[in-house]
Structure formats: C-alpha cells, structure tokens
Amino acid sequence: MLNPMDLTGQTILVTGASSGIGRETSRLLSQLGARLVLVARNEERLAETLRLLEGDGHTVQPFDLALTAEIPRWLKKITASAGPLHGLVHSAGIHKLRPLRVLNPQTVDEVMRINLGAALGLAGGFCQKGVGAPGGSIVFLSSVTGLVGQSGIAAYAASKGAVAAATRSLAVELARERIRVNCVAPGVVATELWDGVLKMLTPEQATALEATHLLGLGRARDVSYAIAFLLAETARWITGTVLVVDGGYTAH
C-alpha cells in the first residue's frame, strides 16, 4: 500500500524530544520508519522518549542548545557516527509570560537565544558538508503568537515571528542546495508547557483563551502530523511556508 509519508531509512534529528510536541513528533516519525536522534538537556527524560519509539537504531544526544556557537561542531560529531541527517526538527523552545512592565533584557536574550538563535545555528550546521543529506528538510516550530498579537508575551511572540521570517529567508538561500525549510505555527496545545502557562493565568483567562480556538485546544499529535508531512515526500514541492495548525484560532 502506498504511504507517501513513509520515512523508512531516513535519519531525523528532533530537538526538544524530552517532552510535548518534540516527544510526540519523535514517536510518530519512528512509526513512519525514521531513525531518530533525540536531543534535549535532560538525558533521563530523553531515555523515556526512547522507550516509546518503534524500530531501532535511535540515539540520545543530550545537549544545551543555548550553546549556539557550538551547534555546528556538535552536529558534525553526531553525523560522524549516525550518518547524514535527512531531516531536522527544532521543537525545543522557551515560553515566558512576561508583561512589558516586568520584561527585562535577560529574559529577552534567553528566549531569543533558544527560539531563534538555536534555529539558525541548527540550520547552519545542517548545511555543512556531510551533515545534511541531499534533498534534506528542516522544520522549525513557530507559533500563532508570531502571527497575531497576544498580551504579555512580547518577547516570545517576537522570537516566534522571527522564526517565521527566518524560515522564508533560509528557504530562498538554501534552495540551491536542495534543502527545504518550513515551519509549523501551532495554536495552544495541551502539553506540559501549557500546564505551566495555566499556572500563571486565572481560570477566567484560561477559559477565554481556550474559547478562541474554534475546534478546542490541540494535541501534540495534531502538530506532529503537520511536521511529518513537511519532512516527507508529501512536501517535496513546499518550502518557505508557515503551516498554521491552530484549531481555527487565526480564522477570526
């Protein structure tokens, strides 16, 4: 039976694989036949993800993506043993609810370093000789907050808007190398990250935010399907796009 999203024989690196969308994306990609390189800071939680995967040949690579200058050399080291990467998913990210009156430069730097700086470092590392396989695909995680305004998250929204802008520019720059670059912009997804945001909202605020999603809050699997689509042959003719997966949040 034809499966245009079959990823058998492909090696794909996923950051943020220790939880949430990154973990669920890793699970789905393994079910589609991919061999995964799992990345996050917490080795114990990466091991938990590893136990959830189907197939074999997967590896765990603990790394702090805040060390942006070291990313290219680190990717070289990984692919020296794992072989070239056919795909890369940057799901790791930092969300900070900080109204402008309490937003400080340190928070801005921290959010931008992981959400944007690491994305650019990963893309640059992927382009190195022997790291990215010909015809490779890079998928970043943006957010609907990078497309529409939302109070209290200016730094986070700016970082995610920057990811969307970088996606378009990198798609143009890397097309000659046959590397596709796209990103997914999710709405609110019920993950551990959302649980943390809930603690900073009143019940009324949480209810109001959920109501803005016409189809209700999403699941991590909803986003991982979109990521897999962009990695697979199904998106062979797609680059530079921002795929919105938001349950109707941006429809009104």
N, C-alpha and C positions, 0 to 999 in steps of 0.2 A: 504494500500500500504506500502511495506517495505521501511523504511528510516533508513539505518544503521548509520546515523549521528544524529538520534533523541536524544535529551538531556533532555527529559521531566523528571522532578523530581530531576534533578541534580543541586547542588548549586556550582557556579563557581565565583571565585574572579578574577577581572581584574584590574591590576594597569595601570595607565596612561589612565584611562577611560574618561577623560575630553576632549580628542581631538584625531584626527588622527586615527592610527591603533587601539588604545585601544577603542576609541568610536565606530568605525565601527565593531570591534570584539564583543563588548557588544551587539550591535544591532543584529548581526547575531545570536549570541548564544541565545538571547531572542526569535528570530524567530524559533529556533530549540527546544524551550521548556524549556531552562535552567532558573534558578532563579539566578540573578546576584548580586554580591557585588561589587559596583563600588568604585574604590579608586583613589584618586589624591589629590593634595594640595588644589585646588580651588573648594570650595563647590558649588559656583554658576554655574560653568561650569559642574560639576557633575550632578547638577539638570537638566541642559539642556539635558545631555545624558539620564537621567532617563526618561524624557518626550518622548524620541524617542523609548523606549523599548516596546516590546509587552509582554502581560501577566502581572502577578502581583507578589507580594512578593519580589520585588527587593529592595535593600537598598543602601544608600550612606554612605560611610565611609571616610571622609577627613582624610588624614594622610601624613606626610612628611617622605618619605622613606629614607631620609638622616639620620634619627634617627635609624640607623641599629640595634643598641643594643636593641631597644625597640620593634622590629618587632615580635619576638616570643610571648611576653606577650600580645601585641596588637591583634595578631591572636587568641590567647586563648579567649580574651574578645569578639571578633566578633563571634566566633563559639559557645560561650556560649548561644547566643541568636539566631543566624542564623542556628545553627546545623553544622555538619561536612561538610567540603568542598570536593566536588568530583573532582574539578579541580582548577588550579591556572594558570593565565597568567600574566607574568611580561612584560608588554608593555611599562611601564614608562622608560624613558631614557634621557640622555643629549648628544647632539651633539655639539662639539666645533671644529670649523675650526681654527686651530692654527698651523701655520708653526713652525718648530723647533726653529727658531731664536727668536720667541716671546712666546714659550711654557714655562710656569712656573710650579713649583711644586703644587701650589694651584689648577690650572686647572686640572692637572693630578689627584690629590686627589678627586676633585669634580666629575669628570667623572667616575673614578673607584668606588667611593662610591655608586653612584646610579645604574650604569650599571651592576657592578659585585657584590659589597658588599650587595646591597639590594636583588639581586637574591639569594645569598647564605643565607641571613637572612630569606627570604621567604621560601626557601626550608627547612631550619632547623625548622622554625615554623610550616610548613605543616606536618612535621614528628611527632610532639607532639601528645601524646595520646588525642583523641577526636577532633583533628583539621582536619586532613585529613582522608577521608573515605577510607575503604579498596578498593584497586584497583584504587586509585586516579591517576590523570595525571597532571604533571607540564609542562608548555610550556614557554620557555624563548624566547625573541627576541634578536637574534644576528644580523649580517649584513654581506653582501658580503665583506665589507671592513675588516672584520675579517679573510677573506679567501684569498684575493688578495690585493696587495699594491695600495695605493692611496695617493698622495701628500697632505700634510698639515693637516692630521688628525691622527697623530701617536697615540695620547692618546686615541681617540675614537676607532680607529681600534684595539688597544691593548686591550681595555676593551671588545670589541665585540668578539675578538679572544679568550679572557679568558672565556667568557660566553660559547662559543662552547666547549672549553676544559673542563670546569666545568660540562657541560651537560653530557659528556661522563663518567666522573668520578662518578657523582651523580647517573647516571643510573645504574652503577655497584653496588654502595654502597646501593642503595635503592631497588634494585630488590627483595631482600629477604623480604621486607615489601610490595611487590606487588605495588609499586609506580613507574609509568613510568615517565621518564624525557627526554624531547626532546626540540629542539629549531628550530626556523624558521629564515633563513637568507635572508632578503629581499634585493633587489636592491633599486634603487631610486624610491620612491613612492610619488605621488603628494599629499602631506599633508601640514599642516601649518608648520611643521618642514622643509620641502623642501622650502617653501616660504621664511623662514628665511635664509636658505643656499643661495638661489638665490641672496639675497641682498649683499652677500659677494663675488659673482662671477661676472666676466664680462659677457656680452651677448655671447661672443665667447666661454668662458669656459662652460657656461650653455648648449649651443648648442652641444658642443663636448661631454659633459657628457651624455646628452640625447641620442646622437647617438651611444654610447657604449651599449645601451640596444636594442637588436635586435628587440624586439616587442614594443619598446617605453616605456615610463615611466609607472609604475604600478599604480593601485588604492589601497586604503586601503582595499577594499573588496577582492581584489586578495589575500592579505596576510591573511585576516581573514578567508577565506575559508581553507587555509592550517592549521591555528591554530585550527579551529573547527574539521578538520579531525584528528589531533593529540589528541584532547580531547576525541573524540567519540570512539565507538566500532570499527570503521574502522581502528584504530591504536592499537588494542588490543595486537598485536604481534610486536609492534615497540617501542623501547626505545634506548636512546643513539644516536639518529640520528640528523643530521643537515639538515633540509629540505630547500633547496635553492629555493627561489621564486624571480627571478631576470630578467625576460624578456630576458634571453639569455646573460646577462652581463658577466658571468663567462665562457661562451662557447667558448670564443676566447681570 
